[in-house]
Amino acid sequence: MRTVLRRPDFRRLFAGLVFSMTAESIMLLALAVWVKDLTDSDAMAGATIFAMVAPMALAPIVGWMVDRFRRRPFFIVTNLATAVVLTPLFLVRDRNDVWIIYVVGGLYGLSYVALGATLNGLIKEIVPEDLMAQANGVLQTVKQGLRLVGPLAGAALYTGAGGWTLPTVGVFGFVAAACAVSVLRIAERSPEPAHLRWITEVGAGLRHMVGEPALRRAVVGAALAVLVMGFSESLIFAYVDQGLGREPGFVGVLVTMQGIGGVLGGLLSPVVVRRFGEVAALAVGVAVFAPGALLLAYPTIWLALVALVPLGFGLPIAFVGLHTLIQRRTPAPVLGRVAAASEALISGPQAISIGTGALLVGVLDYRLLFVVIAVVMTMAAGYLWAGRGLSAPGRVGPVDPDRTPAGPAADVLAPGVGAADVILPDVPPSAVDPGDRATTVDRTDLPSVVDPDDHPSVVEPAGLPTPAGAGTEASPASGSGSRW
């Protein structure tokens, strides 16, 4: 991880994210504790998390907006807007004001999607592909490490000074993040204006994700896992209250133990991705979560402290695998939409899971629900592991049309033609040096074909069929339509 931290541009981005992640770690769990304290209801406390996740159903639209702007200024403005969104929390006084927390949580959910999609784009802009797993691992290590102090600090602030301290910390963190990232200098090109219908543009991220086998399996497997993982948002309050006989604030202690596992998982995540590949790393992260959930079916304080460590250990490995896969397998022009679409397809089941868990915890034994979580998570891990070959180490993914190679080869292209627009000629297998076969890119992986009418200097090989739509108004080479 030291390699990526030597890059000045990543260090500046990292500094800004530390501020916002610190604010999140202190504030978010404390909001649920605040609702629990005001209402004395496990379900309403869990509904706080649901309010933050539910707006992610709008993620495809948010991702489309992200792709319409340059990453750095959009990231700065969104951080400042998030700080403004938190200010109504200063008005919360009693049970009748809980709706304010829910509304703020919903708006925060929208900003969370926007910031996440923009962050993926920023990392792709400033970090080389071979360092993406390290960059994601560093961020996940810090994020999980903050679980060691953030929840306890949030609970201490709320207990000692009151709820007004939570939005204060949040506003400061997001404003500081905007200021830190403002000094980052990136040579970004302005996105091309949309030429297709907006609904087609919005769906471009989903179409890319469904059409890419590794992304498709990763998102489906992750969605299956979170379909029950969200139960824990409400179950943890019942576990602490009914099982351990502790006050709601003790949830902060358990989340701190989860943070210990998260730090270890974050440190090892780049190694797991490099050794096994992104999809396999996601499978490992999901699999480790299952035994931790099973241990929570038997309530005892010491077993609880042990169980939360594997729960925390698996999360950063899964996140690093998924985020690195998205960044590596997605062209820059649609990265915001793909990242947002993946959030929607994963967070949609998570929202359903959190809402269902808030209902089930009132009618079923929470211990039975922890067993259900363990069984379904094991099934999801098996599904992901079966597809590990889709992103095996050394496997070449789709070519990014926005990343033109430097050097003499880049200089001989026709004006306006990217490296991914050049059609490779048919080369007999015997003409390929065996030592170079590992790096040879199959021409069928290339996303587009150049229309010879638009670029006469590029010769299309004989016998190669022209894809449907080539040379039409929406042709990638024509410059008048969206590539996606």
C-alpha positions in Angstrom: 0.0 0.0 0.0 3.0 2.3 0.5 3.4 2.5 -3.3 0.1 4.2 -4.0 0.5 6.5 -1.0 3.7 7.8 -2.6 1.6 9.4 -5.3 1.0 13.1 -4.4 -2.4 13.2 -6.2 -3.7 10.2 -4.3 -2.4 11.5 -1.0 -4.5 14.7 -1.5 -7.6 12.7 -2.3 -6.9 10.4 0.6 -6.7 13.4 3.0 -10.1 14.7 1.9 -11.7 11.3 2.3 -10.3 10.9 5.8 -12.3 13.9 6.9 -15.6 12.7 5.4 -15.1 9.1 6.5 -14.4 10.3 10.1 -17.6 12.3 10.1 -19.6 9.3 8.8 -18.1 6.9 11.4 -19.0 9.2 14.3 -22.4 10.2 13.0 -24.3 7.4 11.2 -24.6 4.8 14.0 -25.2 7.5 16.5 -28.2 8.6 14.5 -29.8 5.2 15.0 -28.9 5.2 18.7 -30.5 8.7 18.8 -33.8 7.3 17.3 -33.7 4.3 19.7 -33.3 6.7 22.7 -36.1 8.9 21.5 -38.6 6.1 20.6 -37.4 3.1 22.6 -38.1 1.0 19.5 -35.7 -1.4 17.8 -37.7 -1.3 14.6 -37.6 2.5 14.4 -33.9 2.5 15.1 -33.4 0.1 12.2 -35.6 2.2 10.0 -33.0 5.0 10.3 -30.6 2.9 8.3 -33.4 2.0 5.9 -34.1 5.7 5.3 -30.4 6.1 4.2 -30.4 3.1 1.9 -33.9 3.4 0.3 -33.0 6.4 -2.0 -30.4 4.3 -3.7 -33.2 3.1 -5.9 -32.5 6.4 -7.7 -28.9 5.5 -8.2 -29.1 5.1 -12.1 -30.3 8.7 -12.4 -27.7 9.9 -9.9 -25.0 8.1 -11.9 -26.1 9.7 -15.1 -25.8 13.1 -13.4 -22.3 12.2 -12.2 -21.2 11.3 -15.7 -22.4 14.7 -17.1 -19.8 16.6 -15.0 -16.1 16.6 -14.4 -15.3 14.4 -11.3 -13.3 16.8 -9.1 -15.7 19.9 -9.1 -18.7 17.6 -8.8 -17.1 15.9 -5.8 -16.4 19.2 -4.1 -19.9 20.6 -4.7 -21.5 17.4 -3.4 -19.5 17.4 -0.2 -20.6 21.0 0.5 -24.3 20.1 -0.4 -24.1 17.2 2.1 -23.0 19.5 4.8 -26.0 21.7 4.2 -28.3 18.7 4.2 -27.2 17.8 7.8 -28.2 21.1 9.3 -31.9 20.3 10.0 -30.7 17.8 12.6 -30.1 20.8 14.9 -33.9 21.1 15.2 -34.5 17.6 16.6 -35.7 17.8 20.2 -38.0 14.8 21.0 -39.9 11.8 19.6 -42.1 14.1 17.4 -39.0 15.2 15.5 -37.8 11.7 14.5 -39.2 12.4 11.0 -36.4 15.0 10.5 -33.8 12.3 11.1 -35.5 10.1 8.5 -35.6 12.9 5.9 -32.0 13.9 6.5 -31.1 10.2 6.2 -32.8 9.9 2.9 -31.1 13.0 1.4 -27.8 11.7 2.8 -28.4 8.4 1.0 -28.6 10.3 -2.3 -25.4 12.2 -1.6 -23.7 8.9 -0.6 -24.5 7.4 -4.1 -23.2 10.5 -5.8 -20.0 10.7 -3.8 -19.3 6.9 -4.3 -19.8 7.1 -8.0 -17.6 10.2 -8.3 -14.9 8.6 -6.1 -14.7 5.6 -8.5 -14.1 8.0 -11.3 -11.5 10.0 -9.5 -9.5 6.9 -8.6 -9.6 5.7 -12.2 -8.3 9.2 -13.3 -5.4 9.4 -10.9 -4.4 5.8 -10.1 -2.8 3.4 -12.6 -4.7 0.1 -13.0 -2.1 -2.0 -11.3 -2.5 0.2 -8.1 -6.3 0.3 -8.0 -6.5 -2.6 -5.5 -4.0 -0.9 -3.3 -5.9 2.4 -3.4 -9.2 0.7 -2.6 -7.5 -1.3 0.1 -6.0 1.9 1.8 -9.5 3.5 1.8 -11.2 0.5 3.2 -8.5 0.0 5.9 -9.0 3.6 7.1 -12.8 3.3 6.9 -12.8 0.1 8.9 -10.2 1.4 11.3 -12.4 4.3 12.1 -14.9 1.8 13.4 -12.5 1.4 16.3 -13.1 4.9 17.5 -15.9 6.4 15.5 -18.9 4.7 17.0 -17.6 5.0 20.6 -16.8 8.7 19.9 -20.3 9.3 18.5 -22.0 7.6 21.4 -19.9 9.5 23.8 -20.7 12.8 22.1 -24.4 12.0 22.0 -24.5 10.9 25.7 -22.3 13.7 27.0 -23.4 16.7 25.0 -26.6 15.8 23.1 -27.7 15.1 19.6 -26.6 18.6 18.3 -23.0 17.4 18.3 -23.6 14.9 15.6 -24.6 17.3 12.8 -21.8 19.6 14.0 -19.2 16.9 13.4 -20.8 15.9 10.1 -20.8 19.5 8.7 -17.2 20.0 9.6 -16.1 16.7 8.1 -17.7 17.3 4.7 -16.6 20.9 4.4 -13.1 19.9 5.3 -13.2 17.1 2.7 -14.3 19.6 0.0 -11.5 22.0 0.9 -8.8 19.2 0.8 -9.9 17.9 -2.6 -10.0 21.5 -4.0 -6.2 21.5 -4.1 -6.2 18.4 -6.2 -5.2 19.1 -9.8 -6.5 16.7 -12.5 -6.4 17.2 -16.3 -10.0 16.2 -16.9 -11.8 16.5 -20.2 -15.4 17.8 -20.1 -17.9 15.0 -20.8 -19.4 15.0 -24.2 -23.0 16.1 -24.3 -25.7 13.4 -24.5 -27.1 12.8 -27.9 -29.4 9.9 -27.1 -32.7 9.9 -25.2 -32.0 10.5 -21.5 -33.6 7.1 -20.5 -31.1 5.4 -22.9 -28.2 7.3 -21.3 -29.4 6.5 -17.8 -29.5 2.8 -18.7 -26.0 2.7 -20.2 -24.4 1.7 -17.0 -26.8 -1.1 -16.4 -26.4 -2.4 -19.9 -22.6 -2.4 -19.6 -22.7 -4.2 -16.3 -25.2 -6.9 -17.5 -23.1 -7.5 -20.6 -19.8 -7.9 -18.8 -19.8 -11.5 -17.3 -17.5 -10.8 -14.3 -19.4 -7.7 -13.3 -22.8 -9.4 -13.7 -21.8 -12.3 -11.4 -20.2 -10.1 -8.8 -23.3 -7.8 -8.6 -25.8 -10.7 -8.5 -23.8 -12.5 -5.8 -23.4 -9.4 -3.7 -27.1 -8.6 -4.0 -27.9 -12.1 -2.8 -25.7 -11.7 0.2 -27.1 -8.3 1.2 -30.6 -9.6 0.8 -30.2 -11.0 4.3 -27.2 -9.0 5.6 -29.4 -6.0 6.2 -31.3 -8.0 8.8 -28.4 -7.3 11.1 -29.1 -3.5 11.2 -32.2 -4.2 13.4 -31.1 -7.6 14.9 -28.1 -6.0 16.5 -30.3 -3.8 18.7 -32.4 -6.8 19.7 -29.3 -8.8 20.4 -27.9 -6.1 22.7 -31.2 -5.4 24.4 -32.8 -8.9 24.7 -29.7 -11.1 24.5 -27.1 -9.3 26.4 -29.3 -7.0 28.6 -27.3 -3.9 27.8 -28.1 -0.3 26.9 -28.4 0.7 23.2 -25.1 2.5 23.4 -23.3 -0.9 23.8 -23.8 -1.4 20.0 -20.9 1.0 19.7 -18.6 -1.4 21.5 -19.6 -4.3 19.2 -19.1 -2.1 16.1 -15.6 -1.2 17.4 -14.8 -5.0 17.5 -16.0 -5.2 14.0 -13.6 -2.4 13.2 -10.7 -4.5 14.4 -11.6 -7.2 11.9 -12.1 -4.5 9.3 -8.5 -3.2 9.7 -7.1 -6.6 9.2 -9.3 -7.3 6.2 -8.4 -3.9 4.7 -4.7 -4.6 5.0 -5.0 -8.0 3.4 -7.5 -7.1 0.7 -5.0 -6.0 -2.0 -3.1 -9.3 -1.4 -6.3 -11.3 -1.8 -7.3 -9.5 -5.0 -3.8 -9.9 -6.5 -3.6 -13.6 -5.6 -7.1 -14.8 -6.5 -8.8 -12.0 -8.6 -11.6 -9.6 -7.9 -14.6 -12.0 -8.0 -12.8 -14.6 -5.8 -12.0 -11.8 -3.3 -15.7 -10.9 -3.2 -16.5 -14.5 -2.5 -14.0 -14.7 0.3 -15.4 -11.6 2.0 -19.0 -12.9 1.8 -17.9 -16.4 3.1 -16.1 -15.0 6.1 -19.3 -13.1 7.2 -21.3 -16.3 7.5 -19.7 -17.9 10.6 -19.7 -14.6 12.4 -23.5 -14.3 12.0 -23.9 -17.9 13.2 -22.0 -17.2 16.4 -24.4 -14.4 17.2 -27.2 -16.9 17.4 -26.0 -17.7 20.9 -26.0 -14.5 23.0 -23.0 -14.1 25.3 -20.7 -11.1 25.7 -17.4 -12.9 25.0 -18.8 -14.8 22.0 -20.2 -11.5 20.7 -16.8 -9.8 20.8 -15.3 -12.8 18.9 -18.1 -13.0 16.3 -17.9 -9.3 15.3 -14.2 -9.7 14.2 -14.9 -12.0 11.2 -18.0 -9.9 10.3 -15.6 -6.9 10.0 -12.8 -8.9 8.3 -14.9 -9.9 5.3 -16.4 -6.5 4.5 -13.4 -4.7 3.2 -12.2 -7.7 1.2 -15.6 -7.8 -0.5 -15.7 -4.1 -1.1 -12.2 -3.9 -2.5 -12.8 -6.8 -4.9 -16.1 -5.3 -6.2 -14.8 -1.7 -6.5 -11.6 -2.8 -8.2 -13.5 -4.9 -10.6 -15.8 -2.0 -11.5 -12.9 0.4 -12.1 -10.9 -2.1 -14.2 -13.7 -3.4 -16.3 -15.6 -0.1 -17.0 -14.7 2.6 -19.6 -14.4 6.1 -18.0 -17.4 7.7 -19.8 -19.9 5.4 -18.1 -18.0 4.7 -14.9 -20.4 6.9 -12.8 -23.4 5.1 -14.2 -22.0 1.7 -13.7 -20.9 2.4 -10.1 -24.3 3.9 -9.3 -26.1 1.0 -11.0 -24.1 -1.5 -9.0 -25.0 0.5 -5.8 -28.7 0.3 -6.8 -28.7 -3.4 -7.6 -26.9 -4.1 -4.3 -28.5 -1.5 -2.1 -32.0 -2.3 -3.4 -32.0 -5.7 -1.8 -30.2 -4.2 1.2 -33.1 -1.7 1.7 -35.6 -4.5 1.4 -33.5 -6.6 3.8 -33.3 -3.8 6.4 -37.0 -3.0 6.2 -37.9 -6.7 6.4 -35.5 -7.2 9.3 -37.2 -4.3 11.2 -40.5 -6.1 10.8 -39.3 -9.7 11.5 -37.4 -8.7 14.7 -40.8 -7.9 16.2 -42.4 -11.3 15.4 -39.5 -13.9 15.2 -36.7 -14.8 17.5 -33.6 -12.8 16.5 -31.4 -15.9 16.9 -33.3 -17.8 14.2 -32.7 -14.8 11.9 -29.0 -14.9 12.5 -29.0 -18.5 11.4 -30.9 -17.5 8.2 -28.2 -14.9 7.5 -25.4 -17.5 7.8 -27.1 -20.0 5.5 -27.9 -17.5 2.7 -24.4 -15.8 2.9 -22.8 -19.3 2.5 -24.9 -19.9 -0.7 -23.9 -16.4 -2.1 -20.3 -17.1 -1.4 -20.5 -20.4 -3.3 -22.1 -18.7 -6.3 -19.4 -16.1 -6.4 -16.5 -18.6 -6.0 -17.9 -20.6 -8.9 -17.2 -17.6 -11.1 -13.8 -16.8 -9.9 -12.3 -17.6 -13.3 -14.0 -14.6 -14.8 -11.5 -12.3 -13.1 -8.6 -14.6 -12.5 -5.2 -12.8 -12.0 -3.7 -11.9 -15.4 -7.0 -12.1 -17.3 -7.3 -9.2 -19.7 -10.5 -7.2 -19.4 -12.2 -5.0 -21.9 -10.1 -2.1 -23.4 -11.0 1.3 -22.1 -11.5 3.6 -25.1 -10.6 6.7 -23.1 -7.2 5.4 -22.2 -5.1 5.8 -25.4 -1.6 4.3 -25.1 1.3 6.7 -25.2 4.1 6.3 -27.7 4.5 6.0 -31.4 1.4 3.8 -31.9 -0.8 6.5 -30.5 0.6 9.1 -33.0 -0.4 7.2 -36.2 -4.1 7.0 -35.5 -6.5 8.9 -37.6 -7.8 12.2 -36.1 -10.5 11.7 -33.6 -9.9 7.9 -33.4 -9.0 6.3 -30.0 -6.9 3.2 -29.6 -9.9 1.1 -29.0 -11.4 2.1 -32.4 -8.6 0.5 -34.4 -9.5 -2.9 -35.7 -6.8 -5.5 -35.4 -6.1 -7.5 -38.6 -6.4 -11.2 -38.7 -3.1 -12.7 -37.7 -2.3 -16.4 -38.2 -1.5 -18.1 -34.9 1.8 -19.1 -36.2 2.8 -15.5 -36.6 2.5 -14.8 -32.9 5.5 -15.2 -30.7 4.6 -17.8 -28.1 6.2 -15.6 -25.5 3.8 -12.8 -26.3 0.6 -14.8 -26.4 -0.3 -13.9 -22.8 -0.6 -10.2 -23.6 -2.3 -10.6 -26.9 -5.8 -9.0 -26.9 -8.5 -10.8 -28.8 -10.0 -8.3 -31.3 -13.5 -9.6 -30.4 -13.1 -7.9 -27.0 -12.9 -4.4 -28.7 -16.1 -2.4 -28.1 -16.5 -0.7 -31.5 -15.7 -0.7 -35.2 -14.6 2.3 -37.2 -16.8 3.4 -40.0 -14.4 3.6 -43.1 -16.6 6.4 -44.5 -15.8 8.6 -41.5 -12.1 7.6 -41.3 -10.8 6.5 -44.6 -7.3 6.3 -43.3 -8.3 3.3 -41.1 -8.7 0.2 -43.2 -11.3 -2.4 -42.1 -10.0 -5.9 -42.6 -11.8 -7.9 -45.3 -14.3 -10.4 -44.2 -15.0 -8.8 -40.8 -18.8 -8.3 -40.4 -20.0 -4.8 -39.6 -21.9 -4.7 -36.4 -25.5 -3.5 -36.4 -25.7 0.3 -36.1 -22.1 1.0 -37.5 -22.1 4.1 -39.6 -25.5 5.2 -38.3 -26.1 8.4 -36.3 -25.3 6.7 -33.0 -22.1 5.1 -34.3 -19.2 5.6 -31.9 -16.9 6.7 -34.7 -19.2 9.3 -36.1 -18.8 11.5 -33.1 -22.5 12.5 -33.1 -23.8 9.9 -30.7 -23.0 8.3 -27.4 -20.6 5.3 -27.4 -22.8 3.7 -24.8 
